[in-house]
Each structure stands twice: as C-alpha cells, then as structure tokens.
Amino acid sequence: MKVSVDADLCTGHGRCYAVAAQVYTPDGEGYNVARGGVIDVPAGHEEEALRGLRSCPEGALARLDQPAATSR
C-alpha cells in the first residue's frame, strides 16, 4: 500500500502521526516528514495507515493503490 502526502494541503496539524505513529512521522516543524512524497506502508500497518489518512482534516493524504474490486 502507498500513501501520498500533498505538500500544499499538509498544514501540520499532526493528526496522522498522532493516531498512526508506526506509519506517519513528524518533521521538526510538525509537518508530515513525507510531505510532497509517497509513503510505502509497511506490511501489517495498512489499517493504521488508513486511520491516519482519514484523520487528516485537509485531506492531504491519499491512497495511491486501491484494492482490486471484487465481482459478484
């Protein structure tokens, strides 16, 4: 799973790393250290990454690789 961090939208609220510290890390100014880049989420931390993604009030985090849809 990959998550992008939009450099323009990230304002440093820190909610992502407050709820998902194993995935998101702050820089010295409180922004996501991966701001403007992509995070490769470690195996087993996908749910935590999604929790952090959903917690961002600006929507600065986006999942890049969506799971395949299943047909019925």
C-alpha positions as CSV (number, residue, x, y, z in Angstrom):
1,M,0.0,0.0,0.0
2,K,1.2,3.5,-0.8
3,V,0.0,6.9,0.5
4,S,0.9,10.2,-0.9
5,V,1.3,13.4,1.2
6,D,0.3,16.5,-0.7
7,A,2.8,19.3,0.1
8,D,0.3,22.1,-0.4
9,L,-2.5,20.6,1.7
10,C,-0.5,19.4,4.7
11,T,-0.6,22.2,7.3
12,G,1.0,20.3,10.2
13,H,-2.0,19.5,12.4
14,G,-0.3,16.2,13.2
15,R,-3.4,14.1,13.4
16,C,-2.0,11.5,11.1
17,Y,1.0,10.7,13.2
18,A,-0.9,11.1,16.4
19,V,-3.1,8.2,15.5
20,A,-0.7,6.2,13.3
21,A,2.8,6.7,14.6
22,Q,4.1,3.5,13.0
23,V,3.3,4.9,9.6
24,Y,3.5,8.7,9.7
25,T,6.3,10.7,11.2
26,P,6.6,14.5,12.0
27,D,9.4,16.7,10.8
28,G,10.9,19.4,13.0
29,E,8.1,21.8,12.3
30,G,5.2,19.4,12.8
31,Y,4.5,18.6,9.2
32,N,4.5,15.0,7.9
33,V,8.1,14.2,7.1
34,A,7.0,12.7,3.8
35,R,5.2,15.9,2.7
36,G,5.4,16.1,-1.1
37,G,6.3,12.4,-1.4
38,V,5.0,8.9,-1.1
39,I,5.0,6.5,1.9
40,D,5.4,2.8,1.3
41,V,3.2,1.5,4.2
42,P,4.9,-1.4,6.0
43,A,3.1,-4.8,5.7
44,G,0.7,-5.2,8.6
45,H,0.2,-1.5,9.1
46,E,-2.4,-0.9,6.4
47,E,-5.3,-0.3,8.8
48,E,-3.2,2.1,10.9
49,A,-2.3,4.0,7.7
50,L,-6.0,4.3,6.7
51,R,-6.9,5.5,10.2
52,G,-4.2,8.3,9.9
53,L,-5.4,9.1,6.3
54,R,-9.0,9.5,7.5
55,S,-7.9,11.7,10.4
56,C,-6.4,14.4,8.2
57,P,-8.7,17.4,8.2
58,E,-7.2,18.8,5.0
59,G,-7.3,15.6,3.1
60,A,-3.6,15.8,2.4
61,L,-3.2,12.1,2.4
62,A,-4.3,9.9,-0.5
63,R,-4.1,6.2,-1.0
64,L,-2.4,5.5,-4.3
65,D,-3.0,1.8,-4.8
66,Q,-6.7,1.0,-4.4
67,P,-7.5,-2.7,-3.7
68,A,-9.0,-4.5,-6.7
69,A,-12.8,-4.6,-6.9
70,T,-14.3,-8.0,-6.5
71,S,-17.2,-9.0,-8.7
72,R,-20.2,-11.0,-7.5
